[in-house]
């Protein structure tokens, strides 16, 4: 792990970027206080083609995990599926909470 001041970082940025690319973490300091860290990404992000996204969305919709918008973005609304709890669960929880409050 390296520590470098802002002034030196600006002067030798390419050097520190190469170190980060090689897996080194570079701590950036300002007057002795660490203010940032420069390092390799947690995982390499690959470019995603729009067709890949469309295919994934279509698969999620087919499995019922996603409901696609039927209207243009300006008029979109949420279509919640729910929490997957049996009917009446929330009512029972609220009733229990209300009873607890009434006892005090």
C-alpha positions as semicolon CSV with decimal commas, in nm:
position;residue;x (nm);y (nm);z (nm)
1;X;0,000;0,000;0,000
2;X;0,137;0,341;-0,098
3;X;0,054;0,683;0,044
4;X;0,101;0,995;-0,165
5;X;0,018;1,363;-0,124
6;X;-0,205;1,539;-0,374
7;X;0,081;1,750;-0,516
8;X;0,298;1,444;-0,584
9;X;-0,001;1,252;-0,721
10;X;-0,065;1,530;-0,973
11;X;0,300;1,532;-1,076
12;X;0,327;1,154;-1,118
13;X;-0,031;1,049;-1,190
14;X;0,059;0,803;-1,466
15;X;0,301;0,624;-1,233
16;X;0,040;0,582;-0,962
17;X;-0,228;0,472;-1,209
18;X;0,009;0,202;-1,335
19;X;0,065;0,091;-0,975
20;X;-0,313;0,072;-0,919
21;X;-0,356;-0,122;-1,243
22;X;-0,097;-0,369;-1,114
23;X;-0,307;-0,426;-0,800
24;X;-0,150;-0,173;-0,563
25;X;-0,371;0,052;-0,349
26;X;-0,257;0,414;-0,342
27;X;-0,384;0,623;-0,051
28;X;-0,415;0,993;-0,138
29;X;-0,340;1,230;0,149
30;X;-0,411;1,598;0,206
31;X;-0,200;1,748;0,485
32;X;-0,135;1,402;0,627
33;X;-0,501;1,291;0,625
34;X;-0,613;1,013;0,390
35;X;-0,885;1,157;0,167
36;X;-0,910;0,904;-0,116
37;X;-0,786;0,568;-0,238
38;X;-0,681;0,474;-0,588
39;X;-0,679;0,106;-0,669
40;X;-0,782;-0,161;-0,912
41;X;-1,155;-0,202;-0,968
42;X;-1,327;-0,466;-0,755
43;X;-1,404;-0,653;-1,074
44;X;-1,347;-0,569;-1,433
45;X;-1,664;-0,427;-1,584
46;X;-1,732;-0,561;-1,930
47;X;-1,914;-0,359;-2,186
48;X;-2,272;-0,479;-2,216
49;X;-2,433;-0,473;-2,555
50;X;-2,791;-0,338;-2,567
51;X;-2,904;-0,672;-2,713
52;X;-2,763;-0,851;-2,404
53;X;-2,969;-0,626;-2,177
54;X;-3,281;-0,680;-2,386
55;X;-3,232;-1,058;-2,374
56;X;-3,186;-1,053;-1,994
57;X;-3,495;-0,833;-1,944
58;X;-3,699;-1,065;-2,169
59;X;-3,585;-1,369;-1,966
60;X;-3,674;-1,201;-1,635
61;X;-4,016;-1,110;-1,773
62;X;-4,074;-1,464;-1,899
63;X;-3,998;-1,602;-1,549
64;X;-4,238;-1,352;-1,392
65;X;-3,963;-1,171;-1,200
66;X;-4,009;-0,851;-1,395
67;X;-4,302;-0,661;-1,537
68;X;-4,199;-0,447;-1,830
69;X;-4,341;-0,098;-1,870
70;X;-4,637;-0,078;-2,103
71;X;-4,632;0,302;-2,132
72;X;-4,363;0,551;-2,235
73;X;-4,135;0,662;-1,955
74;X;-4,324;0,987;-1,890
75;X;-4,633;0,795;-1,786
76;X;-4,479;0,494;-1,612
77;X;-4,612;0,348;-1,293
78;X;-4,497;0,073;-1,058
79;X;-4,661;-0,266;-1,075
80;X;-4,562;-0,421;-0,740
81;X;-4,586;-0,797;-0,713
82;X;-4,585;-0,802;-0,333
83;X;-4,364;-0,951;-0,067
84;X;-4,471;-1,308;-0,120
85;X;-4,643;-1,325;0,220
86;X;-4,970;-1,512;0,269
87;X;-5,283;-1,298;0,247
88;X;-5,366;-1,122;0,571
89;X;-5,013;-1,137;0,714
90;X;-4,964;-0,762;0,718
91;X;-5,306;-0,707;0,880
92;X;-5,216;-0,953;1,159
93;X;-4,880;-0,783;1,219
94;X;-5,043;-0,441;1,236
95;X;-5,313;-0,569;1,473
96;X;-5,043;-0,714;1,701
97;X;-4,853;-0,387;1,699
98;X;-5,168;-0,190;1,775
99;X;-5,249;-0,421;2,070
100;X;-4,896;-0,369;2,208
101;X;-4,940;0,009;2,190
102;X;-5,285;-0,002;2,352
103;X;-5,147;-0,190;2,654
104;X;-4,910;0,090;2,750
